[in-house]
């Protein structure tokens, strides 16, 4: 098909409409990209210049001091380490439990399917709330334990519905060919079913990983011990509470200098902390469409 | 499923099924069920303390019952209307402004002919989704600070983060900035299901863009739009705590204090468990009512098809 002719085939009115639409789309993209570039550039600027003039391309004013200071800070590394552990464990557990549960729930012959469905779906709309969950975690002695941030959200009903819908789209012959009886469901599941579910597993894993990596609330209320805190809590101190660890800025003489430096550190912190996910994400992009398609079908 | 002839045979069949398929229950369902019961249903039972003067030492059953006292205290306090209004305004305006943007983005993306250009634009559009709430709010604070780039650009010294009247716009606009691109994926996927033949036919018939959208593209995404709308409208009262809390400053509380942040402060910071549970329960009940109502209304407009 001749691709060039498609825009030409539109009427004048439609062309005008599309042009306006694409302009708006372009503006939106610019509104996303410009601030990001600004942050990257700003993270290299000398703190005094940054405060008085903003960013500059006069490279004499560029410096790596922000990165040196952030990267030599211990708490950032502890945060990174904890964030990696929590996110990996959470993702593995969550995807496993969700994929497992979705399997019987996808089978028309599964006895009790309706009942369990109601049990699960109720929790999507009604819950005990913050205080009750906190009291439960506390009575389970999970305060200051990584399981407090991992277990409560490990099973997601919404993801289970998406996985269930995905299973239902898999031809029944697969099962018949495998000749399953009730006794070797596990073998069928791990050896035959899961391997054809890569897109949905990748999608769910990405969602869960990003969700855990980026969240701070559960950690804020359950983890007080500084050695247990994930990256986002360390970031919160620097970016939101304006309280970078004193070691990062304490060598500055005046309050003004410290404030300027603290401001600069924010930019470098944003870059360093966001980089891992932003680098990772294009590799997952190919799975998005197929994964989301499964979710868009009514469960 | 076959209609049972007798209740007994049905029960018998059920037992046979369960013994034959015990693995499905034990290995597959049980982990999820256990997590659900422990972390979702047990806390639900704890809601009882909303009707007590809860004393952690005496426990839920030993504490003194006070009926609806905490609810009355909250509902009659002057703060109640303010927090309710803040919550409702934030999410209703957020929904009205935020809901159409991903759909429009998807329509526009769908009209881009070059696959390469489309991929690049999508890459940029999805990017902010991977930034954390903390970093997003940190960015907002930096950009809007008195010495930040926005003020440098305007040559002004406005402290946006201390202005209650600016807070909601900041929250909603940054939400669209971050989420609209990602939100468009689901519609883009649904649009790829639209029949190209139908579209070619519409083009040949001389249909303009609006007519094409009405005849081809809208039918392809309609059910997705409805589900998304019900889900989002039904969650109006459970608007995120994390972002609101991270954008709060002492001076913008007049519009930034919403019910969930209030529950957190009264409950976990002040330790008033019973009162904040009552407030949280009030919030949840309204949410459920809204969800049912929205579902009914949408079902009526959509020939009886709801969620």
Interface residues (C-beta under 8 A of the other chain):
Chain A: X3 X6 X7 X9 X10 X11 X13 X14 X17 X18 X21 X22 X24 X25 X28 X29 X31 X32 X33 X35 X36 X38 X39 X51 X53 X54 X55 X96 X97 X98 X100 X101 X103 X104 X105 X107 X108 X109 X110 X111 X112 X116 X119 X120 X123 X125 X126 X127 X128 X129 X130 X131 X132 X133 X134 X135 X136 X151 X152 X154 X155 X160 X181 X182 X183 X185 X186 X189 X210 X213 X214 X215 X216 X217 X221 X232 X235 X236 X238 X239 X240 X263 X266 X267 X269 X270 X273 X274 X277 X278 X281 X282 X285 X288 X289 X292 X293 X295 X296 X298
Chain B: X1 X14 X17 X18 X20 X21 X22 X23 X24 X25 X27 X28 X29 X31 X32 X33 X35 X36 X38 X39 X40 X41 X42 X43 X44 X45 X46 X47 X49 X56 X104 X105 X107 X108 X109 X111 X112 X113 X114 X121 X122 X123 X124 X125 X126 X127 X128 X129 X130 X131 X132 X133 X134 X135 X137 X138 X139 X141 X142 X143 X145 X147 X149 X152 X177 X180 X181 X185 X186 X188 X189 X190 X192 X203 X208 X209 X223 X224 X227 X234 X241 X242 X245 X246 X260 X263 X264 X267 X268 X273 X276 X277 X280 X281 X283 X284 X287 X288 X291
